[in-house]
Amino acid sequence: MLFDGHCVLCSRTVHFIIRRDKKDLFRFAPLQASGISGRLPGSWIPENNDSVILIENGRAWYRSSAILRIMRRLPFGWPLLYLLVVIPVPVRDFFYKFVAGRRYKWFGKYDKCLVPDESIRNKFTDYHLSD
């Protein structure tokens, strides 16, 4: 999962997923990580990205589709959220973009990406983060 490492909401979402990922399915990288763009096909990271990107089985999922696909892999009731997939993507993404466009104002922004501590470092594909 690629995420905005400066975004407080995005970082909290990553920690939310890590706490529930008992099967150790997910790996994370902030979009700002050094060398991340060199290891991924450029088409996976759109310009002016405001999106969480989930790369699953060689395919990239964006915005609400990425979040729903993540939720369906978590335990307990979280997979029920995947039922929202029946809502057309433009409608789901309208709400996703509404929140994404206000995420810094509502939740704040880090000056630098947070470096994961030792207990979760193995969940990150690249922990050498740029400013």
C-alpha positions as CSV (number, residue, x, y, z in Angstrom):
1,M,0.0,0.0,0.0
2,L,1.4,3.4,-1.0
3,F,0.2,6.3,1.1
4,D,1.0,10.0,1.7
5,G,3.6,9.9,4.4
6,H,3.0,13.5,5.3
7,C,-0.7,13.0,5.9
8,V,-1.7,12.4,9.5
9,L,-4.9,10.7,8.5
10,C,-3.0,8.4,6.1
11,S,-0.4,7.5,8.7
12,R,-3.1,6.7,11.2
13,T,-4.9,4.6,8.6
14,V,-1.6,2.6,8.1
15,H,-1.3,2.0,11.9
16,F,-5.0,1.0,12.0
17,I,-4.4,-1.6,9.3
18,I,-1.1,-2.9,10.9
19,R,-2.9,-3.5,14.2
20,R,-5.5,-5.6,12.5
21,D,-3.3,-7.4,9.9
22,K,-2.9,-10.6,11.9
23,K,-2.1,-12.6,8.7
24,D,0.8,-10.2,7.9
25,L,-0.6,-9.5,4.4
26,F,0.2,-5.9,3.9
27,R,3.4,-3.9,3.3
28,F,3.5,-0.1,3.2
29,A,5.6,2.6,1.6
30,P,5.0,6.4,1.7
31,L,4.9,7.9,-1.7
32,Q,7.8,10.2,-0.5
33,A,10.1,7.3,0.3
34,S,13.5,7.6,-1.4
35,G,13.7,5.3,-4.5
36,I,10.1,4.3,-4.4
37,S,9.3,5.6,-7.9
38,G,12.3,3.8,-9.3
39,R,11.0,0.4,-8.1
40,L,7.4,0.8,-9.4
41,P,6.0,1.2,-12.8
42,G,5.3,5.0,-13.3
43,S,1.7,4.3,-14.4
44,W,0.9,3.2,-10.8
45,I,1.6,6.6,-9.4
46,P,-0.5,9.2,-11.1
47,E,0.6,12.8,-11.1
48,N,-1.0,15.0,-8.5
49,N,-1.7,11.9,-6.5
50,D,-4.3,12.3,-3.7
51,S,-4.8,8.6,-3.4
52,V,-4.0,5.5,-1.4
53,I,-2.7,3.0,-3.9
54,L,-3.0,-0.7,-3.2
55,I,-0.8,-3.0,-5.4
56,E,-2.3,-6.4,-5.4
57,N,-1.3,-9.3,-7.6
58,G,0.4,-6.9,-10.1
59,R,-2.6,-4.6,-10.3
60,A,-3.0,-1.1,-8.8
61,W,-6.2,-0.1,-7.1
62,Y,-6.8,3.6,-6.2
63,R,-8.9,5.7,-3.8
64,S,-12.1,4.0,-2.5
65,S,-11.4,0.8,-4.4
66,A,-8.0,0.4,-2.6
67,I,-9.6,1.1,0.8
68,L,-12.4,-1.4,0.2
69,R,-10.0,-4.1,-1.0
70,I,-7.9,-3.6,2.1
71,M,-10.9,-3.7,4.4
72,R,-12.0,-7.0,3.0
73,R,-8.7,-8.6,4.0
74,L,-9.0,-7.5,7.7
75,P,-10.6,-9.6,10.4
76,F,-14.0,-9.4,12.1
77,G,-16.6,-7.1,10.6
78,W,-14.3,-5.0,8.5
79,P,-14.9,-7.1,5.3
80,L,-18.5,-6.1,5.5
81,L,-17.4,-2.7,4.2
82,Y,-16.5,-4.4,1.0
83,L,-20.2,-4.5,0.2
84,L,-19.9,-0.8,-0.6
85,V,-18.2,-2.0,-3.8
86,V,-21.7,-2.1,-5.4
87,I,-21.8,1.7,-5.3
88,P,-20.4,3.0,-8.6
89,V,-16.7,4.1,-8.5
90,P,-17.4,7.7,-9.4
91,V,-19.8,8.1,-6.5
92,R,-17.5,6.3,-4.0
93,D,-14.5,8.4,-5.3
94,F,-16.5,11.6,-5.0
95,F,-16.6,11.1,-1.2
96,Y,-13.0,9.8,-1.1
97,K,-11.8,12.9,-3.0
98,F,-13.9,15.2,-0.7
99,V,-12.1,13.9,2.3
100,A,-8.7,13.7,0.6
101,G,-8.9,17.3,-0.5
102,R,-9.4,18.4,3.1
103,R,-7.2,15.9,4.9
104,Y,-4.4,18.3,5.8
105,K,-6.9,20.9,7.0
106,W,-8.9,18.5,9.1
107,F,-6.2,16.1,10.4
108,G,-2.9,17.9,9.9
109,K,0.3,17.4,8.1
110,Y,3.7,16.1,9.2
111,D,6.7,18.2,8.2
112,K,8.5,14.9,7.5
113,C,7.5,11.3,7.0
114,L,7.5,9.4,10.2
115,V,10.1,6.6,10.4
116,P,8.5,3.4,11.6
117,D,9.8,2.1,14.9
118,E,11.6,-1.2,15.2
119,S,8.4,-3.1,16.1
120,I,6.7,-2.4,12.7
121,R,9.7,-1.7,10.4
122,N,9.3,-5.1,8.7
123,K,5.9,-3.9,7.4
124,F,7.5,-1.1,5.4
125,T,9.2,-1.8,2.0
126,D,11.4,1.2,2.4
127,Y,12.0,3.1,5.6
128,H,14.7,5.4,4.3
129,L,12.4,8.4,3.9
130,S,13.0,11.7,2.3
131,D,11.8,15.0,3.6
